[in-house]
Amino acid sequence: MNLSALSIRHSRILIVVLMTMVAWGGAALWLLPRQEEPVLTWRLANVITRLPGASVERMESLVTEVLERYVEEVDEVEHIYSVSRAGLSLLQIELSDDVTDAGPVWQKVRHRLTQATIELPPGVRGPDLDDEIMGTFAQLIAVRSNSATYRRLKDHAQRLEDELRYLPMTASTSLFGDQQEVVQVELDPAKLAAYHLSFAQVAAALRSRNTRRPSGRLPVQQNELLVEASGEFETDDQVREMVLAITPEGRAVHLGDVAEIVRTTREPTQPLARVDGKPAVVVGVRARQDLRIDDFGARVDRVVAAFRKTLPADVECVVFHDLAGYTRQRAGQLSRTLLMSIALVFLATAVFMGWRGACVVTATIPLTGLIVLAVFLAVGIPLNEMSVMAIIMAFGLLVDDAIVITEQVHRRVAEGVAVDVAAAEEPHGLTAPLVVTTLTTIAAFVPIYLLPGGVGEFVRAIPVSLAICLLAALTVSVTAIPWLCTCLMAEPGPEATTPGKLVAMATRPVEVIKYLYRAVLARAVVQPATMLLLIVIVLAALAALGLSLRRDFFSPVQRDQFVIDLYGPQGSSLSHTSELVRQVESILAGEDAIVSTAALIGRNAPLVFYNLESQETYANHFAQLIVRVADWEQTAGIARRVQDKLQAEVAGAECCVHILEHGAPFVAPFEIRIRGPSLVVLRELGRRAAEQLQQTAGVRNVRTNYGNDVLKLVAEVNEPVARRIGIDQGTVADALRHRLDGLEAGYIQEGDERVDILVRFPAAARRDIADLEAVYFKPSVAAGLIPFSTVAALVPTWEASSVYRRDGQRTLSVLAYPQFGLTPAEVSRQFAAWMSPMQKELPPGYTIELGGENEQRHEAETNLMKNAVYAVFLILLCLTAEFRSFRLTAMILALIPLALGGAMLALFLTGWPLNFMALMGTMMLIGVVINDALILVDGFESRRTTGEPIARVVVAGTLQRSRHVVITTVTTVAGFLPLALSPSLLWPPLAIVIIGGLLLATLVTLLAIPAAYVLVRK
């Protein structure tokens, strides 16, 4: 069936179809969801469990190991990472790559965690599963003040959170840095003794007084009244006036007589937030995935603007992270790149085919683009950086089909054939090779499509979108382009054959090039083996440049943000870490290019980018800062300068500055994992690995996740004495806990807000060891009070600050970053010199392996190589179906690797690394080379039936089809040139690979294909 002839014959139907698709595509441009990055399946979750007062060893054995045992029974769980700290267990669960719907799996995990609680010790809080840790926040809004209390900040922040939560486009909201307010009953030990009261008696009295209990129902006539006994506190004064006892003289002893009632925040405090040096409570809002993030950002901005007007003068509201702004910036840059590509394609085509042919070819771009958007809307593909980039990548290719058809029609018209006849006949003869070239280009991207896990989800929009673009372009080329030729091309005559001005200007140099090419081509068909050998040697030498190129996995992100991870000494208090953060903030304040700084102290920052990961959640010695600069192009330079300053000026802390990068999440680019049972042996092996890593050139910020041991006090009970006077270990532990942490004893109900009441001793009574030794016990079998020293002694001892495990085994990680300007792959090559000897010296039961970026890159490259089999098979199938010849198919496949020489040379000359995007460029290059080779070989095969000598067939066929090859090369280079010159850090490697590879691949096509064809057909 001749689609071109049908389109011309039924042009009105074609016009209606095109107008419908254009309208549909225009609507899709407005309706399609817009995102900055592709949405990934949330395969990571945290499980947090607390047991106050438990040591690290107890948390590991009584909590962490139990939870790991239950969770690992879920089949979809791939890895379990855990860390046990004093009183805290944190599990990070990673699902396998083949999980695409994580919701049901997390329900199974919750069920197993619920079952595990029967084996957990008494007093455990949790386990609590958080399966939203991968959810990137659309906006982070800080409510901050230097003078307002945390209660006021929290009240304002909750009010803003309530307004944002009920926006129709909101997925979820969260608060960070909010502190829990408590009413603290600070007991005076001397006054307690004067009234013969104890800590436990006061706490018990508060609990029994502060209650509201149902007391039955009273039938009254036809009604039934509920009866309730209420004793709830509603004000601080009610707590202060509560009666504790009656003296022998009949005087009431009120709580205020023996204690001071104060409002304060709970100690130890929750993780803190500071924004631009001011205490803050941060409101995080996530957007639904099926909407335009820029529209959502505008809605949130309006809510925030209205909220600011309601704040008092001493409270501010600032937005320090806005995903919608980044999305708009990226969309604007992509739009400018697209328009520039269209303009360059038009100019390049006009040089060879005149303005009429250029109009026909260029019309393919917007027409195909709108059809693609309509298909996106139909199948549910959102607009994000990957899908839009695929469209721009396709624009360099989709004009190829249009050029081949338009140029062939143009040539036949110049020979005197009527335009409508040429437009109906010529495309039909080219349909088969164009279909094959389209399918082979799509097949080259099958390995990308089949990549599993987060990396696959991140880049999968590229092969899918590219396939849609190429298929739409092919459809337009064989239907709309022939009809446009009949509308825009002149009929045979002087106007049709007279070259345009641009063509006339280029005639002389073009004729010289043609003359030289004819001479070389004549030599190539006479001595094909010599020509092939020369080409293979030259291009193979260029391809070998790839061995010397810098290697990388993914490029940095185009963001005006960078991150600072601060690690204080293990065992640091939250207040000490906060002081370290203040030092960092003062240094950052001296950088004029820094716009804002947001710090989360005691935990990792809210997720501002999809792969920002940390295992230091809820660690008092850790803080994470999100720093925003004025110009994203200066981000790397400012980050490097800040790293040098922090390293020189901040003592007592490790400050690691790193910029955001694409790719799978990992804790650090360099990770050496050592597994084994003994903490002592692990630390020694980790020390040796860290020393080796510090001596490796190009490495910075070397640390181990275990850190140093921390000092603790152990109350060793004299059991014979304790038993004789009726005191046990539990009584000693409770007395110490009451002295240090206090005891919850009810609450105050203030409207819908509940404020806990905490009974404890004042700060002056719990400052040093002497205060603990001043504890007295009131035994059940002895008169009077027994001092602490009679029953127990406080013995200082050292213990591990934390224990990390991976898949049930204790694992120590040595972590580091590459120096700024270096890629991890460049430095990783040096590891082999000392990793192999160290592996041989490991004790039995211990293993060492590389993790981090090296592991992720190796896994992705391995998956690509495995999936390449499918691409080779599909390309082989398409070529064999087209030529029905194994020899011709093998000839084309054998020459494809030679095209990589130009790609490697281009990367070498421009200094870009050989990264994942460059690898995708080589796959696209394969499709382009096959396209050009097919056009030539198809011309040879159609002429070979005439019976002419094979050399004459090849020369004539090459000269006839070489124009197609040259024009498509020039227009493709023009289409990709804006991407190569873009300030982005993501696209240039891909565009440079295609441009450099295509320029040399054209020589391969125009010289190697004719020479190889002569050898094959002889």
Secondary structure as the mmCIF struct_conf table of DSSP 4:
data_model
#
loop_
_struct_conf.conf_type_id
_struct_conf.id
_struct_conf.beg_label_comp_id
_struct_conf.beg_label_asym_id
_struct_conf.beg_label_seq_id
_struct_conf.end_label_comp_id
_struct_conf.end_label_asym_id
_struct_conf.end_label_seq_id
HELX_RH_AL_P HELX_RH_AL_P1 LEU A 3 ARG A 9
TURN_TY1_P TURN_TY1_P1 HIS A 10 HIS A 10
HELX_RH_AL_P HELX_RH_AL_P2 SER A 11 LEU A 31
BEND BEND1 LEU A 32 LEU A 32
STRN STRN1 ARG A 34 ARG A 34
BEND BEND2 GLU A 36 GLU A 37
STRN STRN2 LEU A 44 ARG A 50
TURN_TY1_P TURN_TY1_P2 PRO A 52 GLY A 53
HELX_RH_AL_P HELX_RH_AL_P3 VAL A 56 ARG A 58
HELX_RH_PI_P HELX_RH_PI_P1 MET A 59 THR A 64
HELX_RH_AL_P HELX_RH_AL_P4 GLU A 65 VAL A 71
TURN_TY1_P TURN_TY1_P3 GLU A 72 GLU A 73
BEND BEND3 VAL A 74 VAL A 74
TURN_TY1_P TURN_TY1_P4 ASP A 75 GLU A 76
STRN STRN3 VAL A 77 ARG A 85
TURN_TY1_P TURN_TY1_P5 ALA A 86 GLY A 87
STRN STRN4 LEU A 88 LEU A 95
TURN_TY1_P TURN_TY1_P6 ASP A 97 ASP A 98
BEND BEND4 THR A 100 THR A 100
HELX_RH_AL_P HELX_RH_AL_P5 ALA A 102 ALA A 116
HELX_RH_3T_P HELX_RH_3T_P1 THR A 117 GLU A 119
BEND BEND5 LEU A 120 LEU A 120
HELX_LH_PP_P HELX_LH_PP_P1 PRO A 121 PRO A 121
TURN_TY1_P TURN_TY1_P7 PRO A 122 GLY A 123
STRN STRN5 ARG A 125 ASP A 130
TURN_TY1_P TURN_TY1_P8 ILE A 133 MET A 134
BEND BEND6 ALA A 138 ALA A 138
STRN STRN6 GLN A 139 ARG A 144
BEND BEND7 ASN A 146 ALA A 148
HELX_RH_AL_P HELX_RH_AL_P6 TYR A 150 ARG A 165
TURN_TY1_P TURN_TY1_P9 TYR A 166 TYR A 166
BEND BEND8 LEU A 167 LEU A 167
TURN_TY1_P TURN_TY1_P10 PRO A 168 MET A 169
STRN STRN7 THR A 170 PHE A 176
BEND BEND9 GLY A 177 GLY A 177
STRN STRN8 GLU A 181 LEU A 187
HELX_RH_AL_P HELX_RH_AL_P7 PRO A 189 ALA A 194
TURN_TY1_P TURN_TY1_P11 TYR A 195 HIS A 196
HELX_RH_AL_P HELX_RH_AL_P8 PHE A 199 ARG A 209
BEND BEND10 ASN A 210 ASN A 210
STRN STRN9 ARG A 212 VAL A 220
TURN_TY1_P TURN_TY1_P12 GLN A 221 GLN A 222
STRN STRN10 ASN A 223 SER A 230
STRN STRN11 PHE A 233 PHE A 233
BEND BEND11 THR A 235 THR A 235
HELX_RH_AL_P HELX_RH_AL_P9 ASP A 236 ARG A 240
TURN_TY1_P TURN_TY1_P13 GLU A 241 GLU A 241
STRN STRN12 VAL A 243 ILE A 246
TURN_TY1_P TURN_TY1_P14 PRO A 248 GLU A 249
BEND BEND12 GLY A 250 GLY A 250
STRN STRN13 ALA A 252 HIS A 254
HELX_RH_AL_P HELX_RH_AL_P10 LEU A 255 VAL A 258
STRN STRN14 ALA A 259 THR A 265
BEND BEND13 GLU A 267 PRO A 268
HELX_LH_PP_P HELX_LH_PP_P2 THR A 269 PRO A 271
STRN STRN15 LEU A 272 VAL A 275
TURN_TY1_P TURN_TY1_P15 ASP A 276 GLY A 277
STRN STRN16 LYS A 278 ALA A 287
HELX_LH_PP_P HELX_LH_PP_P3 ARG A 288 ARG A 288
TURN_TY1_P TURN_TY1_P16 GLN A 289 ASP A 290
BEND BEND14 LEU A 291 LEU A 291
STRN STRN17 ARG A 292 ARG A 292
HELX_RH_AL_P HELX_RH_AL_P11 ILE A 293 ARG A 308
TURN_TY1_P TURN_TY1_P17 LYS A 309 THR A 310
BEND BEND15 LEU A 311 LEU A 311
TURN_TY1_P TURN_TY1_P18 ALA A 313 ASP A 314
STRN STRN18 GLU A 316 ASP A 322
HELX_RH_AL_P HELX_RH_AL_P12 LEU A 323 VAL A 379
TURN_TY1_P TURN_TY1_P19 GLY A 380 GLY A 380
STRN STRN19 LEU A 383 LEU A 383
HELX_RH_AL_P HELX_RH_AL_P13 GLU A 385 ALA A 414
TURN_TY1_P TURN_TY1_P20 GLU A 415 GLY A 416
HELX_RH_AL_P HELX_RH_AL_P14 VAL A 419 ALA A 444
TURN_TY1_P TURN_TY1_P21 PHE A 445 PHE A 445
HELX_RH_AL_P HELX_RH_AL_P15 VAL A 446 TYR A 449
TURN_TY1_P TURN_TY1_P22 LEU A 450 LEU A 450
HELX_RH_AL_P HELX_RH_AL_P16 GLY A 453 VAL A 459
TURN_TY1_P TURN_TY1_P23 ARG A 460 ARG A 460
HELX_RH_AL_P HELX_RH_AL_P17 ALA A 461 LEU A 488
BEND BEND16 MET A 489 MET A 489
HELX_LH_PP_P HELX_LH_PP_P4 ALA A 490 GLU A 491
BEND BEND17 PRO A 492 GLY A 493
HELX_RH_AL_P HELX_RH_AL_P18 PRO A 494 THR A 497
BEND BEND18 THR A 498 THR A 498
HELX_LH_PP_P HELX_LH_PP_P5 PRO A 499 GLY A 500
HELX_RH_AL_P HELX_RH_AL_P19 LYS A 501 MET A 505
TURN_TY1_P TURN_TY1_P24 ALA A 506 ALA A 506
HELX_RH_AL_P HELX_RH_AL_P20 THR A 507 VAL A 526
BEND BEND19 GLN A 527 GLN A 527
HELX_RH_AL_P HELX_RH_AL_P21 PRO A 528 ALA A 543
HELX_RH_3T_P HELX_RH_3T_P2 ALA A 544 SER A 548
BEND BEND20 LEU A 549 LEU A 549
STRN STRN20 ARG A 551 ARG A 551
BEND BEND21 PHE A 553 PHE A 554
HELX_LH_PP_P HELX_LH_PP_P6 SER A 555 SER A 555
STRN STRN21 PRO A 556 PRO A 556
HELX_LH_PP_P HELX_LH_PP_P7 VAL A 557 VAL A 557
BEND BEND22 ASP A 560 ASP A 560
STRN STRN22 GLN A 561 TYR A 567
TURN_TY1_P TURN_TY1_P25 GLN A 570 GLY A 571
HELX_RH_AL_P HELX_RH_AL_P22 LEU A 574 ALA A 589
TURN_TY1_P TURN_TY1_P26 GLY A 590 GLY A 590
TURN_TY1_P TURN_TY1_P27 ASP A 592 ALA A 593
STRN STRN23 ILE A 594 ILE A 601
BEND BEND23 GLY A 602 ARG A 603
HELX_LH_PP_P HELX_LH_PP_P8 ASN A 604 PRO A 606
BEND BEND24 VAL A 608 PHE A 609
TURN_TY1_P TURN_TY1_P28 TYR A 610 ASN A 611
BEND BEND25 GLN A 615 GLN A 615
TURN_TY1_P TURN_TY1_P29 THR A 617 TYR A 618
TURN_TY1_P TURN_TY1_P30 ASN A 620 HIS A 621
STRN STRN24 PHE A 622 VAL A 629
BEND BEND26 ALA A 630 ALA A 630
HELX_RH_3T_P HELX_RH_3T_P3 TRP A 632 GLN A 634
HELX_RH_AL_P HELX_RH_AL_P23 THR A 635 GLU A 649
BEND BEND27 GLY A 652 ALA A 653
STRN STRN25 GLU A 654 ILE A 659
STRN STRN26 GLU A 661 GLU A 661
BEND BEND28 GLY A 663 ALA A 664
BEND BEND29 VAL A 667 VAL A 667
BEND BEND30 PRO A 669 PRO A 669
STRN STRN27 PHE A 670 ARG A 675
BEND BEND31 PRO A 677 PRO A 677
HELX_RH_AL_P HELX_RH_AL_P24 LEU A 679 GLN A 694
TURN_TY1_P TURN_TY1_P31 GLN A 695 GLN A 695
BEND BEND32 THR A 696 THR A 696
TURN_TY1_P TURN_TY1_P32 ALA A 697 GLY A 698
STRN STRN28 VAL A 699 THR A 704
BEND BEND33 ASN A 705 TYR A 706
STRN STRN29 VAL A 710 VAL A 717
HELX_RH_AL_P HELX_RH_AL_P25 GLU A 719 ARG A 724
TURN_TY1_P TURN_TY1_P33 ILE A 725 GLY A 726
HELX_RH_AL_P HELX_RH_AL_P26 GLN A 729 LEU A 740
TURN_TY1_P TURN_TY1_P34 ASP A 741 ASP A 741
STRN STRN30 LEU A 743 GLU A 750
TURN_TY1_P TURN_TY1_P35 GLY A 751 ASP A 752
STRN STRN31 GLU A 753 ARG A 760
HELX_RH_3T_P HELX_RH_3T_P4 ALA A 763 ALA A 765
BEND BEND34 ARG A 766 ASP A 768
HELX_RH_AL_P HELX_RH_AL_P27 ILE A 769 GLU A 773
TURN_TY1_P TURN_TY1_P36 ALA A 774 ALA A 774
STRN STRN32 TYR A 776 PHE A 777
BEND BEND35 SER A 780 GLY A 784
STRN STRN33 ILE A 786 PRO A 787
HELX_RH_AL_P HELX_RH_AL_P28 PHE A 788 VAL A 791
STRN STRN34 ALA A 792 GLU A 799
BEND BEND36 SER A 801 SER A 801
STRN STRN35 SER A 802 ARG A 806
TURN_TY1_P TURN_TY1_P37 ASP A 807 GLY A 808
STRN STRN36 GLN A 809 PRO A 818
HELX_LH_PP_P HELX_LH_PP_P9 GLN A 819 GLN A 819
TURN_TY1_P TURN_TY1_P38 PHE A 820 GLY A 821
HELX_RH_AL_P HELX_RH_AL_P29 PRO A 824 SER A 828
TURN_TY1_P TURN_TY1_P39 ARG A 829 PHE A 831
HELX_RH_AL_P HELX_RH_AL_P30 ALA A 832 LYS A 840
TURN_TY1_P TURN_TY1_P40 GLU A 841 GLU A 841
HELX_LH_PP_P HELX_LH_PP_P10 LEU A 842 PRO A 843
TURN_TY1_P TURN_TY1_P41 PRO A 844 GLY A 845
STRN STRN37 THR A 847 GLY A 851
HELX_RH_AL_P HELX_RH_AL_P31 GLY A 852 PHE A 883
HELX_RH_AL_P HELX_RH_AL_P32 PHE A 886 LEU A 895
HELX_RH_3T_P HELX_RH_3T_P5 ILE A 896 ALA A 899
HELX_RH_AL_P HELX_RH_AL_P33 LEU A 900 THR A 910
TURN_TY1_P TURN_TY1_P42 GLY A 911 GLY A 911
STRN STRN38 LEU A 914 LEU A 914
HELX_RH_AL_P HELX_RH_AL_P34 PHE A 916 ARG A 944
TURN_TY1_P TURN_TY1_P43 THR A 945 THR A 946
HELX_RH_AL_P HELX_RH_AL_P35 ILE A 950 ALA A 980
TURN_TY1_P TURN_TY1_P44 LEU A 981 LEU A 981
BEND BEND37 PRO A 983 PRO A 983
BEND BEND38 LEU A 985 TRP A 987
HELX_RH_AL_P HELX_RH_AL_P36 PRO A 988 LEU A 1003
HELX_RH_PI_P HELX_RH_PI_P2 VAL A 1004 ALA A 1008
HELX_RH_AL_P HELX_RH_AL_P37 ILE A 1009 ARG A 1017
#
